[in-house]
Amino acid sequence: MFSYLTSQNQRFNIQLLQEAAYRELIQHLDQIEGSTVIALDEAMIGPFTLVTKPKLFNERAIRIVTLKPDLVFPKDIRNIVYILRPRVSLMDQLVGHVKCYGLVSGRQFHILFAPRRSCLCINQLQNKGVLNSFSRIDELSWSFLPLDADVVTMEIPNAYRDLQRLYGRIPKIYGKGVQAQRVWNHAKNLGMEEKALYNGDKGAIDQLILLDRGIDLLSPLATQLTYEGLIDEFYGIRQNKLSLPAELFPSDKTAEGRRPDEYLPQTSEKKTILMHSGEQLYAELRNKNFNEVTKLLARKAREIHTQMHATSQDKTVQEIKSFVENILPQLMAQKKSTSEHTAIAGLIHEQVNATTFADDLAAEQDFMVCADIDKPSAFIEDKIARKADIRNVLRLICLQCAAASGLKDKLLIHYKREVAQVYGIEMLLTFSNLEMAGLLHPQTDSRAYAVLRKSLHLTVEDNVEVDPKDISYVHSFYAPLTARLVELSLKPLGWQTLKSQINNLHGPTFEDFQAQLIGIGGRHAGSMVSECSLLHVPRVVLVCFVGGCTFAEIAALRFLADQEDNNVEFLIATTKIINKNTFLDSLLSA
């Protein structure tokens, strides 16, 4: 259904997730007779667009609307199907609808919770006296949602079993961190209880690496310098979609395949742009350092201009006709895409050229090399004195804490006092939230980051941003610790060597084995492929981030997969795509 989910390799197919989710929804809808309206909770609009397309429901004469307090249903609709997150706060709207529209003869109400039913929600409906008005209360097990051919997002950490149902048993499991081990232990328990899940067959995935976000809190706080990462930090990418002011782009009402989904809320002031590998130019640009993106866009524009204005004097009529019918439409689509991304790059260029951006980046990099991390930062103190954005102030304090493996008590008290005096005493509650989340804590003797920075080469002074040779290009200086761990684990005896190096990181280091490996990478015993050819078959490694990952980390893993020496394909799973802003916001609101 979504071509961008189809990978060139044949080992795993992310489109299976999309197809399974779509089939599950259709099976529920097929059991409902009569005219139907689907009312989507706003939180479900994004996930819904990753699973299906509106035209498929047009063919079934099913209307899709967004659930709002003032939503009005037509009188001729027989079935109202709510697709919701299990939130008690939404139940009052459903109660109001039942009492207002339930008097229509023959009308039925249905609820599909995603990813699971909620006893609290059902009790709320029962307490309001409307539970019996719902003909169906079921669930859509949409635990994994496909973002791209190599990226899926998980709604809950414990949904890992769905992956094994689709892709089979994973023979080698490595992991680091408290929550990562909890996920794996839960998955194993599910396997023991659900024998169908573990049928003994080796699946398409050779290895699983489970990483707890808590082992690397510096990477999500750092500024991403890839094209995709910067777009997400400045403007936000939501379920593969970017919304920007429409006046920044030329009119494209007639462009095919670029129009936003029909059931998404639209305004004349906004333009929605798709951001996934199905967009050829974006797939080429997204993982690049931004300094390389502007050069690529300029070259692309020149190539398109040359092809569109090539002389036709020496061409026959048939050649000209073929050019107009076959090549020109492609060039026009490429020109439009180039124009859009040039506009986006222009917006980002203005942001990164700002003095504040450069100053913040310089301060980050000073912390990354452990410069003056045990004393108050003059840069942070200056930002506090000028009452700068408190989120950025707290981010830099947390980043200093991560680099120093904790702050000395005297230093932490100093920052608390300075912030409280300028921003208000209530900021002490915010500091408390950050301490409970582990972003602020007392300094330890291990100095884990300082040690790993040198032993794992986390900072690279002579890094190259254009045509890079190392994953540190994603931050122009710093290699995400998580990605470096994955990179080193690919080496012979890599994980065994790493275990001793990462003991100082928070949480346990664990490994497990589920199946006897057959040949290289644990291929099926019944495979007709010779053992010699297996040497050239890439390993498929599932990297699972429990607690979120950034686009920079994804870009680093994609860079590793492109290196022939590694002979690996990555499937990346995460509980959430995060950036320095959304990561901190989620903790400040705790």
Backbone hydrogen bonds, N-H to C=O, Kabsch-Sander energy under -0.5 kcal/mol:
donor,donor_aa,acceptor,acceptor_aa,energy
3,S,1,M,-0.6
5,L,2,F,-1.8
6,T,3,S,-1.7
7,S,5,L,-0.6
14,I,5,L,-0.5
15,Q,5,L,-0.6
16,L,13,N,-1.9
17,L,14,I,-1.6
18,Q,14,I,-1.0
19,E,15,Q,-2.9
20,A,16,L,-2.5
21,A,17,L,-2.3
22,Y,18,Q,-2.5
23,R,19,E,-2.8
24,E,20,A,-2.1
25,L,21,A,-1.9
26,I,22,Y,-2.6
27,Q,23,R,-2.5
28,H,24,E,-1.6
29,L,25,L,-2.2
30,D,26,I,-2.7
31,Q,27,Q,-0.6
31,Q,28,H,-0.8
32,I,29,L,-1.7
33,E,31,Q,-0.5
36,T,61,A,-0.6
37,V,79,N,-2.2
38,I,63,R,-3.2
39,A,37,V,-0.6
39,A,81,V,-2.9
40,L,38,I,-0.7
40,L,65,V,-3.0
41,D,83,I,-2.3
44,M,41,D,-2.3
45,I,41,D,-0.6
45,I,42,E,-0.9
46,G,42,E,-0.5
48,F,44,M,-2.5
49,T,45,I,-1.9
50,L,46,G,-1.0
50,L,47,P,-0.6
51,V,47,P,-0.5
51,V,48,F,-1.1
52,T,48,F,-2.0
56,L,53,K,-1.1
57,F,53,K,-0.5
57,F,54,P,-1.3
58,N,54,P,-1.6
59,E,55,K,-1.7
61,A,58,N,-1.4
62,I,57,F,-3.0
63,R,36,T,-1.8
63,R,61,A,-0.5
65,V,38,I,-2.9
67,L,40,L,-3.4
71,L,68,K,-1.7
77,I,74,P,-1.2
78,R,35,S,-0.6
79,N,35,S,-2.4
80,I,108,Q,-2.3
81,V,37,V,-3.1
81,V,79,N,-0.5
82,Y,80,I,-0.6
82,Y,110,H,-3.0
83,I,39,A,-2.2
83,I,81,V,-0.5
84,L,82,Y,-0.6
84,L,112,L,-1.9
87,R,85,R,-2.4
90,L,87,R,-1.5
91,M,88,V,-1.5
92,D,88,V,-0.5
93,Q,90,L,-0.7
94,L,90,L,-1.4
95,V,91,M,-2.5
96,G,92,D,-2.3
97,H,93,Q,-2.1
98,V,94,L,-2.5
99,K,95,V,-2.2
100,C,96,G,-1.8
101,Y,97,H,-3.5
102,G,98,V,-1.7
104,V,101,Y,-1.2
107,R,104,V,-1.8
108,Q,78,R,-2.9
109,F,133,S,-0.9
110,H,80,I,-2.5
111,I,136,R,-2.9
112,L,82,Y,-3.3
113,F,111,I,-0.5
113,F,138,D,-2.9
114,A,84,L,-2.5
122,I,118,S,-2.2
123,N,119,C,-2.7
124,Q,120,L,-1.9
125,L,121,C,-2.1
126,Q,122,I,-2.2
127,N,123,N,-2.9
128,K,124,Q,-1.6
129,G,126,Q,-1.3
130,V,125,L,-2.3
131,L,125,L,-0.8
133,S,130,V,-1.8
134,F,131,L,-1.6
135,S,109,F,-2.3
135,S,133,S,-0.6
136,R,109,F,-0.9
138,D,111,I,-2.9
140,L,113,F,-3.5
141,S,139,E,-0.6
142,W,140,L,-2.5
143,S,141,S,-1.6
145,L,153,T,-2.7
147,L,151,V,-2.4
148,D,151,V,-2.0
149,A,4,Y,-0.7
151,V,148,D,-0.9
152,V,572,I,-2.7
153,T,145,L,-2.7
154,M,574,T,-4.1
155,E,143,S,-2.2
159,A,156,I,-1.4
160,Y,157,P,-0.7
162,D,159,A,-1.6
163,L,159,A,-0.5
163,L,160,Y,-1.0
164,Q,160,Y,-1.1
165,R,161,R,-1.9
166,L,162,D,-1.6
167,Y,163,L,-2.5
168,G,164,Q,-2.0
169,R,201,D,-1.3
172,K,206,D,-1.1
173,I,512,D,-2.7
174,Y,208,L,-3.1
175,G,510,F,-2.4
176,K,210,L,-2.0
177,G,508,P,-2.7
181,Q,177,G,-2.0
182,R,178,V,-1.9
183,V,179,Q,-2.3
184,W,180,A,-2.1
185,N,181,Q,-2.9
186,H,182,R,-2.2
187,A,183,V,-2.3
188,K,184,W,-2.5
189,N,185,N,-2.2
190,L,186,H,-2.2
191,G,187,A,-1.9
192,M,188,K,-1.9
193,E,189,N,-1.9
194,E,190,L,-2.2
195,K,193,E,-0.6
197,L,194,E,-1.8
198,Y,194,E,-0.7
199,N,197,L,-0.7
203,G,169,R,-2.3
204,A,167,Y,-2.1
205,I,167,Y,-0.6
206,D,540,V,-2.1
207,Q,540,V,-1.6
208,L,172,K,-2.9
209,I,542,L,-3.1
210,L,174,Y,-3.0
210,L,208,L,-0.5
211,L,209,I,-0.5
211,L,544,C,-2.9
212,D,176,K,-2.2
213,R,546,V,-2.6
215,I,212,D,-2.0
216,D,213,R,-1.6
221,L,217,L,-0.5
221,L,218,L,-0.6
222,A,218,L,-1.2
222,A,219,S,-0.7
225,L,474,V,-2.5
227,Y,288,K,-2.3
228,E,286,R,-2.2
230,L,226,T,-2.6
231,I,227,Y,-2.1
232,D,228,E,-2.2
233,E,229,G,-2.2
234,F,230,L,-2.5
235,Y,231,I,-2.8
236,G,231,I,-1.3
238,R,236,G,-0.6
238,R,241,K,-2.8
239,Q,237,I,-0.6
241,K,238,R,-1.0
242,L,273,I,-2.3
244,L,242,L,-0.5
244,L,271,K,-2.2
246,A,269,E,-2.3
248,L,245,P,-1.5
249,F,246,A,-2.0
255,A,252,D,-1.3
258,R,255,A,-0.7
264,L,261,D,-1.4
270,K,267,T,-1.2
271,K,244,L,-3.1
273,I,242,L,-2.9
273,I,271,K,-0.5
275,M,240,N,-3.1
279,E,276,H,-2.0
280,Q,278,G,-0.9
283,A,279,E,-2.5
284,E,280,Q,-1.3
285,L,281,L,-1.7
286,R,282,Y,-3.0
288,K,285,L,-2.1
289,N,465,E,-0.5
290,F,225,L,-2.6
292,E,289,N,-2.1
293,V,289,N,-1.2
294,T,290,F,-1.3
296,L,292,E,-2.0
297,L,293,V,-2.6
298,A,294,T,-1.9
299,R,295,K,-2.1
300,K,296,L,-2.5
301,A,297,L,-2.4
302,R,298,A,-1.9
303,E,299,R,-2.2
304,I,300,K,-2.3
305,H,301,A,-2.3
306,T,302,R,-2.4
307,Q,303,E,-2.2
308,M,304,I,-2.4
309,H,305,H,-1.5
310,A,307,Q,-0.8
315,K,312,S,-1.2
320,I,316,T,-2.3
321,K,317,V,-2.6
322,S,318,Q,-2.5
323,F,319,E,-2.2
324,V,320,I,-2.5
325,E,321,K,-2.3
326,N,322,S,-2.7
327,I,322,S,-0.8
327,I,323,F,-0.7
328,L,323,F,-3.3
330,Q,326,N,-0.5
331,L,327,I,-2.4
332,M,328,L,-2.5
333,A,329,P,-2.1
334,Q,330,Q,-2.5
335,K,331,L,-2.6
336,K,332,M,-2.3
337,S,333,A,-2.4
338,T,334,Q,-2.7
339,S,335,K,-2.3
340,E,336,K,-2.3
341,H,337,S,-2.4
342,T,338,T,-2.1
343,A,339,S,-1.9
344,I,340,E,-2.2
345,A,341,H,-2.8
346,G,342,T,-1.9
347,L,343,A,-1.8
348,I,344,I,-2.2
349,H,345,A,-2.6
350,E,346,G,-1.7
351,Q,347,L,-1.4
352,V,348,I,-2.9
353,N,349,H,-1.5
354,A,351,Q,-1.2
358,A,354,A,-1.8
359,D,355,T,-2.5
360,D,356,T,-2.5
361,L,357,F,-2.3
362,A,358,A,-2.2
363,A,359,D,-2.2
364,E,360,D,-2.3
365,Q,361,L,-2.3
366,D,362,A,-1.8
367,F,363,A,-1.9
368,M,364,E,-2.2
369,V,365,Q,-1.2
370,C,367,F,-2.0
371,A,366,D,-2.6
372,D,370,C,-0.6
373,I,370,C,-0.5
375,K,372,D,-0.7
378,A,376,P,-0.5
381,E,377,S,-2.5
382,D,378,A,-2.0
383,K,379,F,-1.9
384,I,380,I,-2.4
385,A,381,E,-2.3
386,R,382,D,-1.8
387,K,384,I,-1.6
388,A,383,K,-2.6
392,N,389,D,-0.6
393,V,389,D,-1.9
394,L,390,I,-2.7
395,R,391,R,-2.1
396,L,392,N,-2.1
397,I,393,V,-1.9
398,C,394,L,-2.7
399,L,395,R,-2.4
400,Q,396,L,-2.3
401,C,397,I,-2.1
402,A,398,C,-2.3
403,A,399,L,-2.3
404,A,400,Q,-2.0
405,S,402,A,-0.7
406,G,401,C,-3.3
407,L,441,H,-2.4
412,L,408,K,-2.5
413,I,409,D,-2.4
414,H,410,K,-1.7
415,Y,411,L,-2.2
416,K,412,L,-2.3
417,R,413,I,-2.4
418,E,414,H,-2.4
419,V,415,Y,-2.6
420,A,416,K,-2.6
421,Q,417,R,-2.1
422,V,418,E,-1.3
423,Y,419,V,-3.3
424,G,419,V,-0.5
424,G,420,A,-1.4
427,M,424,G,-1.7
428,L,425,I,-1.9
429,L,426,E,-1.3
430,T,426,E,-0.8
431,F,427,M,-2.2
432,S,428,L,-1.8
433,N,429,L,-2.1
434,L,430,T,-2.2
435,E,431,F,-2.1
436,M,432,S,-2.4
437,A,433,N,-1.8
438,G,435,E,-1.0
439,L,434,L,-1.9
440,L,434,L,-1.3
443,Q,407,L,-1.1
444,T,405,S,-1.9
451,V,447,R,-2.0
452,L,448,A,-2.8
453,R,449,Y,-2.8
454,K,450,A,-0.8
454,K,451,V,-0.6
455,S,451,V,-2.4
456,L,452,L,-2.7
458,L,453,R,-1.4
459,T,453,R,-0.7
460,V,477,F,-2.7
461,E,459,T,-0.5
463,N,460,V,-1.1
467,D,465,E,-0.5
473,Y,470,D,-1.6
474,V,471,I,-1.7
475,H,472,S,-1.5
476,S,473,Y,-0.7
477,F,472,S,-1.3
479,A,458,L,-3.5
484,R,480,P,-2.3
485,L,481,L,-2.4
486,V,482,T,-2.0
487,E,483,A,-2.5
488,L,484,R,-2.6
489,S,485,L,-1.9
490,L,486,V,-0.8
490,L,487,E,-0.9
491,K,488,L,-1.2
494,G,491,K,-2.5
495,W,489,S,-0.5
497,T,493,L,-2.2
498,L,494,G,-2.3
499,K,495,W,-2.1
500,S,496,Q,-0.6
501,Q,497,T,-0.7
501,Q,498,L,-0.6
502,I,498,L,-2.2
503,N,500,S,-0.5
505,L,502,I,-1.4
510,F,175,G,-2.4
512,D,173,I,-2.5
514,Q,171,P,-2.4
519,G,517,L,-0.6
522,G,519,G,-0.8
523,R,518,I,-2.1
527,S,524,H,-1.3
534,L,530,S,-1.4
535,L,531,E,-0.7
535,L,532,C,-1.0
536,H,533,S,-1.6
537,V,534,L,-1.2
539,R,567,N,-2.2
541,V,539,R,-0.6
541,V,569,E,-2.9
542,L,207,Q,-3.2
542,L,540,V,-0.5
543,V,541,V,-0.6
543,V,571,L,-2.7
544,C,209,I,-2.8
544,C,542,L,-0.6
545,F,543,V,-0.5
545,F,573,A,-2.9
546,V,211,L,-2.8
546,V,544,C,-0.7
547,G,545,F,-0.9
548,G,545,F,-0.7
549,C,576,K,-1.9
554,I,550,T,-1.8
555,A,551,F,-2.7
556,A,552,A,-2.2
557,L,553,E,-2.0
558,R,554,I,-2.3
559,F,555,A,-2.3
560,L,556,A,-2.0
561,A,557,L,-2.2
562,D,558,R,-1.4
563,Q,559,F,-0.6
563,Q,560,L,-1.1
564,E,562,D,-0.6
566,N,563,Q,-1.4
567,N,563,Q,-0.8
567,N,564,E,-0.6
569,E,539,R,-3.1
571,L,541,V,-2.4
572,I,150,D,-3.1
573,A,543,V,-2.7
573,A,571,L,-0.5
574,T,152,V,-1.6
575,T,545,F,-1.4
578,I,549,C,-2.7
578,I,576,K,-0.6
583,F,579,N,-2.8
584,L,580,K,-1.1
585,D,581,N,-2.5
586,S,582,T,-2.0
587,L,583,F,-0.8
587,L,584,L,-0.6
588,L,584,L,-2.5
589,S,585,D,-1.7
590,A,587,L,-1.0
